[in-house]
Amino acid sequence: MDFRLTEEQIILRDSTRRMMDRHATPDYIRRLDREDAYPEDLYAQWVEMGLLRLPFAEEFGGLSGDGIDLILVAEELAAKSYDFFSAFGASIFCGLNVVRHGTDEQKQLWIPPLLAGKIKMSISMSEPDAGSDVGAMRCSAVRDGSDWIINGQKVWASGAGARNNVINLYVRTDPNAPHRSALSLFLVPNDLPGITLRKLDMLGRRCVGTYEIFFDNVRVPADNLIGQAGHGWQCMLSGLQIERVTAAAGYCGGARSAFELALDYAKERKQFGRAIGTNQVIAHMLADLQAEIEVARTMVWRAGWAMGQGDPDALRLITIAKLVASETYVKAANCGMQVFGGAGYNMEYDMQRHFRDSRSCTIAAGTSQMQRNLLSGLMGLKVH
């Protein structure tokens, strides 16, 4: 197992970091957070740089990159703001699902404009009574001639209201079947008649936007059904591994950024005539945090390598990576707040944003509790 980066991967990582340093300035990030504004200008830079093309095959204009490539990009985007990776990752993962399960016609219809930045994609699964319990999903679609009619409600839909966004919507198409054969995936442009989007006022991760969505007799062409009716469960599961391991890489990026802010402050802030970082209690706190971030990153890389090798143990490793990295980001932000003291609690400093943003990471994309349940099951322990 060799984790040394290739020359191409080093170039990818470094060029992504330079681009983010140039365009995602602290003032830009603060403005987006303050105004709840989508990072349209930054997204356009990702398109121009070809980052969205990274994991797609050359036949679609892609670059045929692998999981480690995505891990590198995820960490660099999230080091500026985890919400940036959220916007990037949503389009990537939804597009890959179209490639895996769509028809040739659907792939040619949706993927080229996605990679060109003409459309974005977001995912919508959760409902008021269906979060981790996907089987409780009630938003429905009923066939009506050459169309499907969608009714119901979704919530916690990140990025659903973005300009030119296509919602990858999971709904129930068979009211009587078990959820593994009752769900379907539709591509639903967010400006169709009958769709009402309500932007929610969230504690953190404010720039991409989190939405509640209402569907009132929304008519969608049958050609927008991915795979076939009842195939949604397979679509949902097929992308979870790459989604979770790259999300974990994003958590490492956020943790790294919070750590670097805390370290710089500990070197600059003076009390009793010396930098606070020279106090052992602060120095050891930061030393422990650096070690934990490196452990989390190593776990992410090992999981990404196993996934790329088709290792049957990849699911377990990815689950551990998601669990460890998300909780490490929360800890990094919490420690950073402590190092900053009262300044960390002030909205003029960036540490408070990490504190707010990180808190979602043990909840979204599978809670820490669900990851522990999954690991328990893989150990042969049936938990209730």
C-alpha positions in Angstrom: 0.0 0.0 0.0 1.7 3.2 -1.2 0.1 6.5 -0.4 2.7 8.6 -2.2 1.0 11.0 -4.7 1.8 10.8 -8.4 3.2 13.9 -10.1 -0.2 14.6 -11.6 -1.9 14.3 -8.2 0.5 16.8 -6.7 -0.2 19.2 -9.5 -3.9 18.7 -9.0 -3.8 19.3 -5.3 -1.5 22.4 -5.6 -3.3 24.0 -8.4 -6.7 23.5 -6.7 -5.2 25.1 -3.5 -3.8 28.1 -5.5 -7.2 28.6 -7.2 -9.0 28.5 -3.9 -6.6 30.9 -2.3 -7.1 33.3 -5.2 -10.9 33.2 -5.5 -12.1 32.0 -2.1 -10.7 34.9 0.0 -11.7 35.4 3.6 -13.8 38.4 2.7 -15.6 36.4 0.0 -16.4 33.6 2.3 -17.6 35.9 5.0 -19.9 37.7 2.6 -21.4 34.5 1.4 -22.0 33.3 4.9 -23.5 36.7 5.9 -25.7 37.0 2.9 -26.7 33.3 2.6 -25.5 33.5 -1.0 -24.6 30.6 -3.3 -20.9 30.6 -4.5 -21.8 31.1 -8.2 -18.5 32.8 -9.1 -16.5 30.1 -7.4 -18.5 27.3 -9.0 -17.7 28.9 -12.4 -14.0 28.7 -11.5 -14.3 24.9 -10.8 -16.0 24.5 -14.1 -13.3 26.5 -15.9 -10.6 24.5 -14.2 -12.2 21.2 -15.1 -12.7 20.0 -11.6 -16.3 18.8 -12.3 -14.9 16.6 -15.2 -12.5 14.8 -12.9 -14.3 11.5 -12.2 -16.2 11.2 -15.4 -15.2 9.1 -18.4 -13.6 10.7 -21.5 -16.7 9.9 -23.6 -18.5 12.6 -21.7 -15.7 15.1 -21.8 -14.4 13.9 -18.4 -10.8 13.2 -17.2 -11.3 9.6 -15.9 -9.9 10.5 -12.4 -10.1 8.2 -9.5 -11.2 8.3 -5.9 -7.9 9.6 -4.5 -8.1 12.5 -7.0 -11.5 13.4 -5.6 -10.3 13.1 -2.0 -7.5 15.6 -2.8 -9.9 18.1 -4.3 -12.5 17.6 -1.5 -9.9 18.5 1.2 -8.8 21.7 -0.6 -12.3 23.0 -1.3 -13.5 22.2 2.3 -10.4 23.8 3.8 -12.0 27.1 2.8 -15.6 26.2 3.6 -17.2 22.8 4.0 -20.1 24.2 2.1 -18.0 24.6 -1.0 -17.4 20.9 -1.1 -21.1 20.4 -0.5 -21.9 22.3 -3.7 -19.2 20.6 -5.7 -19.9 17.1 -4.4 -23.7 17.3 -5.0 -23.2 17.8 -8.7 -20.5 15.2 -8.9 -22.3 12.4 -7.1 -25.6 13.0 -8.7 -24.0 13.0 -12.1 -22.2 9.8 -11.4 -25.5 8.2 -10.5 -26.9 9.1 -13.9 -23.8 7.5 -15.5 -24.3 4.3 -13.5 -28.0 3.9 -13.9 -29.2 6.1 -16.7 -29.8 5.2 -20.4 -27.4 6.2 -23.0 -29.8 9.0 -24.0 -30.0 10.3 -20.5 -26.3 10.3 -20.1 -25.9 12.4 -23.2 -28.7 14.7 -22.2 -27.6 15.5 -18.7 -23.9 14.9 -18.3 -22.3 17.3 -20.9 -24.3 20.3 -19.6 -23.5 19.4 -16.0 -19.8 19.3 -16.7 -20.0 22.6 -18.7 -21.7 24.3 -15.7 -25.0 24.9 -17.6 -26.8 23.0 -14.9 -26.1 22.0 -11.3 -27.5 19.0 -9.4 -28.6 18.4 -5.8 -30.0 15.4 -4.0 -33.2 15.3 -2.0 -34.1 12.3 0.2 -35.1 13.4 3.7 -38.6 14.2 4.7 -40.1 15.4 8.0 -40.7 11.8 9.1 -38.0 10.1 7.0 -34.3 10.9 7.7 -32.1 7.9 8.5 -35.2 5.8 8.1 -35.4 6.0 4.4 -38.2 3.4 4.3 -40.6 5.9 5.9 -40.4 8.1 2.7 -43.9 9.3 1.6 -43.3 11.8 -1.2 -44.8 10.0 -4.2 -44.9 9.8 -7.9 -47.9 8.3 -9.9 -47.7 7.5 -13.6 -50.0 9.5 -15.8 -49.6 8.7 -19.5 -46.1 9.7 -20.6 -45.5 11.7 -17.4 -45.2 11.1 -13.7 -47.1 13.3 -11.2 -45.1 14.1 -8.0 -46.7 15.1 -4.7 -45.3 15.5 -1.2 -42.7 17.3 0.9 -38.9 17.1 1.3 -36.6 18.8 3.8 -32.9 19.4 4.5 -32.3 19.6 0.8 -28.9 21.3 0.4 -28.5 23.4 -2.7 -31.9 22.7 -4.0 -32.6 26.4 -4.8 -29.4 27.0 -6.7 -29.7 28.6 -10.2 -30.3 26.1 -13.0 -30.4 23.2 -10.5 -31.8 19.8 -11.2 -33.1 18.0 -8.0 -32.2 14.3 -7.9 -35.4 13.4 -6.1 -36.1 10.0 -4.4 -39.8 9.3 -4.2 -42.1 6.3 -3.5 -43.6 4.9 -6.8 -45.2 1.8 -5.2 -47.2 2.5 -2.1 -47.4 -1.1 -1.1 -44.0 -2.6 -1.8 -41.1 -2.7 0.7 -38.8 0.3 0.4 -36.1 -1.7 -1.4 -38.4 -2.0 -4.4 -40.8 1.0 -3.8 -38.5 3.9 -4.4 -37.5 5.6 -7.6 -35.1 8.4 -8.7 -36.3 11.3 -10.8 -34.4 14.3 -12.2 -36.6 17.3 -11.5 -35.6 20.9 -12.6 -36.2 23.1 -9.6 -38.3 25.6 -11.7 -41.0 23.3 -12.8 -44.6 24.4 -12.1 -45.9 23.1 -8.7 -42.6 23.3 -6.9 -42.3 25.6 -3.9 -38.8 26.1 -2.3 -38.5 27.5 1.2 -35.0 28.4 2.3 -34.4 27.4 5.9 -32.6 29.6 8.4 -29.7 27.3 9.4 -27.0 27.7 12.1 -24.2 27.0 9.7 -23.3 26.0 6.2 -25.3 28.9 5.0 -24.1 29.8 1.6 -25.2 26.7 -0.4 -28.6 26.9 1.3 -30.8 24.2 2.9 -34.4 24.0 1.7 -37.8 22.6 2.4 -39.5 21.6 -0.9 -43.2 21.2 -1.6 -44.4 19.3 -4.7 -48.0 20.0 -5.8 -48.9 17.9 -8.8 -45.5 18.4 -10.4 -45.5 16.9 -13.8 -42.2 15.3 -14.8 -41.6 13.4 -18.2 -41.1 9.7 -17.9 -37.7 10.2 -19.5 -36.6 11.8 -16.3 -36.9 8.6 -14.4 -33.4 7.1 -13.9 -33.1 3.4 -14.2 -36.6 2.1 -13.9 -39.5 2.4 -11.4 -38.5 0.7 -8.1 -34.8 1.1 -8.8 -34.2 4.0 -6.5 -32.8 2.0 -3.6 -30.0 0.6 -5.9 -29.3 4.1 -7.1 -29.1 5.4 -3.6 -26.7 2.7 -2.4 -24.4 2.7 -5.4 -23.0 6.1 -4.7 -22.7 6.0 -0.9 -19.1 4.8 -0.7 -17.5 7.5 -2.9 -19.8 10.2 -1.3 -18.9 9.3 2.3 -15.1 8.9 1.7 -14.9 12.2 -0.1 -17.1 13.9 2.6 -14.6 12.5 5.1 -11.8 14.2 3.2 -13.8 17.4 3.3 -14.0 17.1 7.1 -10.2 16.7 7.2 -10.0 19.9 5.2 -12.2 21.8 7.6 -10.3 20.4 10.6 -7.0 21.4 9.0 -8.2 25.0 8.5 -9.6 25.3 12.0 -6.3 23.9 13.4 -4.2 26.3 11.4 -6.3 29.3 12.5 -5.9 28.2 16.1 -2.1 27.6 15.7 -1.5 31.0 14.2 -3.6 32.7 16.9 -1.7 30.8 19.6 1.6 32.1 18.2 0.4 35.7 17.9 -1.8 36.2 21.0 0.2 37.3 24.0 -0.8 37.1 27.7 1.5 37.8 30.6 4.2 38.8 28.2 4.4 35.7 26.1 2.5 33.9 23.3 -0.3 31.7 24.7 0.9 28.8 22.6 4.0 28.6 24.8 1.7 27.5 27.7 1.9 23.7 27.9 -1.9 23.3 28.2 -2.4 25.1 24.8 0.6 23.6 23.1 -0.5 20.0 24.1 -4.0 20.7 23.0 -2.8 21.7 19.6 -0.3 18.8 19.4 -3.1 16.3 20.1 -5.3 18.0 17.6 -2.6 17.8 14.8 -2.2 14.1 15.6 -5.9 13.4 15.4 -6.2 15.2 12.1 -3.4 13.2 10.6 -5.0 10.0 11.9 -8.3 10.9 10.3 -6.6 11.8 7.0 -4.7 8.6 6.9 -7.9 6.7 7.5 -9.5 8.5 4.6 -6.7 7.7 2.3 -6.7 4.0 3.3 -10.4 3.8 2.8 -10.1 5.6 -0.6 -7.4 3.2 -1.6 -9.4 0.2 -0.6 -12.4 1.5 -2.5 -10.3 1.9 -5.6 -9.0 -1.6 -5.3 -12.5 -3.1 -5.0 -11.5 -4.4 -1.6 -14.6 -6.0 0.1 -13.5 -4.4 3.4 -13.9 -0.9 1.9 -17.3 -0.4 3.4 -16.0 -0.9 6.9 -13.0 1.4 6.3 -15.1 4.1 4.7 -17.6 4.0 7.7 -14.7 4.4 10.1 -13.3 7.2 8.1 -16.6 9.1 8.0 -17.1 8.6 11.7 -13.5 9.6 12.7 -13.1 12.5 10.3 -16.5 14.1 11.1 -15.9 14.0 14.9 -12.3 15.3 14.4 -13.7 18.4 12.6 -16.1 19.0 15.5 -13.2 18.6 18.0 -10.9 20.9 16.0 -13.5 23.7 15.8 -14.3 23.3 19.5 -10.6 23.4 20.5 -10.1 26.4 18.2 -12.9 28.2 20.0 -11.2 27.5 23.3 -7.8 28.8 22.0 -9.4 31.9 20.6 -11.3 32.6 23.9 -13.7 35.5 23.6 -12.4 36.3 20.1 -13.7 32.9 18.8 -17.2 33.8 19.9 -17.0 37.1 17.9 -18.5 37.1 14.4 -15.5 39.1 13.1 -13.3 36.0 13.4 -13.6 32.9 11.2 -13.4 30.3 14.0 -17.0 30.8 14.9 -18.0 29.7 11.3 -16.0 26.5 11.7 -17.7 26.0 15.0 -21.1 26.4 13.3 -20.3 24.5 10.1 -18.6 21.5 11.7 -21.6 20.7 13.9 -23.6 19.5 10.9 -20.9 17.0 9.9 -21.8 14.3 12.5 -25.4 14.6 11.3 -25.4 14.9 7.5 -24.5 12.0 5.1 -25.2 9.5 7.9 -25.1 10.4 11.6 -22.3 9.2 13.8 -24.8 7.0 15.5 -25.8 5.4 12.2 -22.1 4.8 11.4 -21.6 3.1 14.8 -24.7 1.0 14.1 -23.3 0.0 10.7 -19.9 -0.9 12.2 -21.7 -3.0 14.9 -23.6 -4.9 12.2 -20.4 -5.6 10.3 -18.9 -7.0 13.5 -21.9 -9.4 13.7 -23.6 -7.5 16.5 -27.3 -6.9 15.9 -28.2 -3.6 17.6 -31.7 -2.2 18.2 
